[in-house]
Amino acid sequence: MIPGPFSYHRPATLADAVNLLSTLGDEARPLAGGHSLVPMMKLRLASPEHLVDLHGVAGLKGIRRDGNNIVIGAMTTQHDLLASEDIGKSLPILHETALLIADPQVRYRGTIGGNVANGDPGNDMPAVMMCLGATYHVIGQGGERRIAARDFYQGAYFTALETGNVLTAVRIPMPPAGHGYAYEKLKRKIGDYATAAAAVVLTLSGGKVATCSIGLTNVAETPLWAEEAAKILVGSSLDAATVKKAVAAAEAITAPASDARGPAQYRTKMAGVMLARALERAKARASG
Ligand SMILES: Cc1cc2nc3c(=O)[nH]c(=O)nc-3n(C[C@H](O)[C@H](O)[C@H](O)COP(=O)(O)OP(=O)(O)OC[C@H]3O[C@@H](n4cnc5c(N)ncnc54)[C@H](O)[C@@H]3O)c2cc1C
């Protein structure tokens, strides 16, 4: 339970953070809330020689509007999301998801940037970001890149981030007023990662689904965007037969590991159950 030796760096500007991370190379890691990285270090599953703490870097925290988007600074904590009136009103699925992450202690430290950059398929925010069509702002020595959440995740703990990169913000297009949403998460106990979870955002028009997007958590090496399942639902009234087809399409793209949360087949089925529940709640919340 004791991490290996490391040097601690606390840059004050983004340029300094990027310079440090680029110069120190693969042996350096950004440190945000530390609630994924530090436990991994204590278990010796990660042994970075340098930690570059982002807490002193100006401009990485806060929630702002940019046109029809909400831009959330990477160092904004899950607690900050829960405390934001704007998030509660405009992006209530983020509020709902943040509340399902761990416990208040973790949420006070854990950041949105760390949650989406970590690449752990058990993290809850990535599937929600895919569902919402979010984009990540990433800065490195070559300048800024904007990467769609749907293109970001490449494997367990493998993302589009390169050595020397800092994820600075998450940009989320605001779903239309009156949209329905839900994040359904099955977990063994409070503070646990998902056995399976599903995020849904949809709009209705004349009682029929006009748009729909679905994300799935912890049922593959990466978070999943269930595009085919959502397409099946568009134009339907979310009747039982169509929901069943969509659930089958979502289950078909899962490939969970068998682990302490259950055998793979069970976790796939639970992804389907979470999706059906999320669709029902999203429908009840949508107007139109
Ligand atoms: C008991 C417990 C229960 C938990 N349960 C859940 C849960 O149910 N759901 C869930 O989603 N999470 C859960 N977590 C994880 C928690 O949400 C973490 O806070 C989160 O995964 C990582 O955020 P962080 O700010 O702590 O990042 P850190 O731990 O500091 O960093 C995580 C990784 O991301 C990298 N990183 C961090 N910030 C950046 C950045 N801006 N740019 C580039 N790379 C960056 C780091 O180098 C590191 O590799 C739990 C944690 C604990 C301790």
The ligand as a Tripos MOL2 file, in Angstrom:
@<TRIPOS>MOLECULE
LIG
   53    58     1     0     0
SMALL
NO_CHARGES

@<TRIPOS>ATOM
      1 C1        -13.4300    4.3690   -3.4410 C.3       1 LIG1
      2 C2        -13.5400    4.9190   -4.8260 C.ar      1 LIG1
      3 C3        -14.6810    4.6670   -5.5620 C.ar      1 LIG1
      4 C4        -14.8060    5.1640   -6.8580 C.ar      1 LIG1
      5 N1        -15.9630    4.9200   -7.5520 N.ar      1 LIG1
      6 C5        -16.1000    5.4380   -8.7930 C.ar      1 LIG1
      7 C6        -17.2960    5.2290   -9.5310 C.ar      1 LIG1
      8 O1        -18.2390    4.5880   -9.0900 O.2       1 LIG1
      9 N2        -17.3700    5.7820  -10.7650 N.ar      1 LIG1
     10 C7        -16.3600    6.5230  -11.3080 C.ar      1 LIG1
     11 O2        -16.5070    7.0180  -12.4120 O.2       1 LIG1
     12 N3        -15.2320    6.7350  -10.6210 N.ar      1 LIG1
     13 C8        -15.0760    6.2170   -9.3900 C.ar      1 LIG1
     14 N4        -13.9230    6.4450   -8.6980 N.ar      1 LIG1
     15 C9        -12.8310    7.1760   -9.3660 C.3       1 LIG1
     16 C10       -12.9710    8.6710   -9.1690 C.3       1 LIG1
     17 O3        -14.1120    9.1760   -9.8290 O.3       1 LIG1
     18 C11       -11.7000    9.3780   -9.6930 C.3       1 LIG1
     19 O4        -11.6840   10.6010   -9.0790 O.3       1 LIG1
     20 C12       -11.6210    9.5420  -11.1960 C.3       1 LIG1
     21 O5        -11.6450    8.3140  -11.8650 O.3       1 LIG1
     22 C13       -10.2800   10.1710  -11.6070 C.3       1 LIG1
     23 O6        -10.3060   11.5190  -11.3800 O.3       1 LIG1
     24 P1         -9.1440   12.2070  -10.5910 P.3       1 LIG1
     25 O7         -9.3520   13.6620  -10.7270 O.co2     1 LIG1
     26 O8         -9.0900   11.6480   -9.2340 O.co2     1 LIG1
     27 O9         -7.8600   11.7960  -11.4870 O.3       1 LIG1
     28 P2         -6.4580   11.1830  -11.0970 P.3       1 LIG1
     29 O10        -6.6150    9.9800  -10.2540 O.co2     1 LIG1
     30 O11        -5.5600   12.2600  -10.6040 O.co2     1 LIG1
     31 O12        -5.9470   10.7710  -12.5660 O.3       1 LIG1
     32 C14        -6.4960    9.6460  -13.2480 C.3       1 LIG1
     33 C15        -5.7170    9.4440  -14.5660 C.3       1 LIG1
     34 O13        -6.0320   10.4660  -15.4930 O.3       1 LIG1
     35 C16        -4.8590   11.2410  -15.8180 C.3       1 LIG1
     36 N5         -5.2930   12.6410  -15.8100 N.ar      1 LIG1
     37 C17        -5.9570   13.2800  -14.8260 C.ar      1 LIG1
     38 N6         -6.2880   14.5210  -15.2030 N.ar      1 LIG1
     39 C18        -5.8010   14.6670  -16.4660 C.ar      1 LIG1
     40 C19        -5.8340   15.7360  -17.3940 C.ar      1 LIG1
     41 N7         -6.4600   16.8900  -17.1200 N.pl3     1 LIG1
     42 N8         -5.2360   15.5550  -18.5940 N.ar      1 LIG1
     43 C20        -4.6200   14.3850  -18.8890 C.ar      1 LIG1
     44 N9         -4.5780   13.3280  -18.0520 N.ar      1 LIG1
     45 C21        -5.1730   13.4670  -16.8510 C.ar      1 LIG1
     46 C22        -3.8370   10.9210  -14.7270 C.3       1 LIG1
     47 O14        -2.5130   11.0500  -15.1910 O.3       1 LIG1
     48 C23        -4.1980    9.4860  -14.4090 C.3       1 LIG1
     49 O15        -3.6200    8.6250  -15.3510 O.3       1 LIG1
     50 C24       -13.7570    5.9550   -7.4130 C.ar      1 LIG1
     51 C25       -12.5990    6.1970   -6.6610 C.ar      1 LIG1
     52 C26       -12.4860    5.6840   -5.3960 C.ar      1 LIG1
     53 C27       -11.2310    5.9820   -4.6130 C.3       1 LIG1
@<TRIPOS>BOND
     1     1     2 1
     2     2     3 ar
     3     2    52 ar
     4     3     4 ar
     5     4     5 ar
     6     4    50 ar
     7     5     6 ar
     8     6     7 ar
     9     6    13 1
    10     7     8 2
    11     7     9 ar
    12     9    10 ar
    13    10    11 2
    14    10    12 ar
    15    12    13 ar
    16    13    14 ar
    17    14    15 1
    18    14    50 ar
    19    15    16 1
    20    16    17 1
    21    16    18 1
    22    18    19 1
    23    18    20 1
    24    20    21 1
    25    20    22 1
    26    22    23 1
    27    23    24 1
    28    24    25 2
    29    24    26 1
    30    24    27 1
    31    27    28 1
    32    28    29 2
    33    28    30 1
    34    28    31 1
    35    31    32 1
    36    32    33 1
    37    33    34 1
    38    33    48 1
    39    34    35 1
    40    35    36 1
    41    35    46 1
    42    36    37 ar
    43    36    45 ar
    44    37    38 ar
    45    38    39 ar
    46    39    40 ar
    47    39    45 ar
    48    40    41 1
    49    40    42 ar
    50    42    43 ar
    51    43    44 ar
    52    44    45 ar
    53    46    47 1
    54    46    48 1
    55    48    49 1
    56    50    51 ar
    57    51    52 ar
    58    52    53 1
@<TRIPOS>SUBSTRUCTURE
     1 LIG1         1 GROUP 0 **** ****
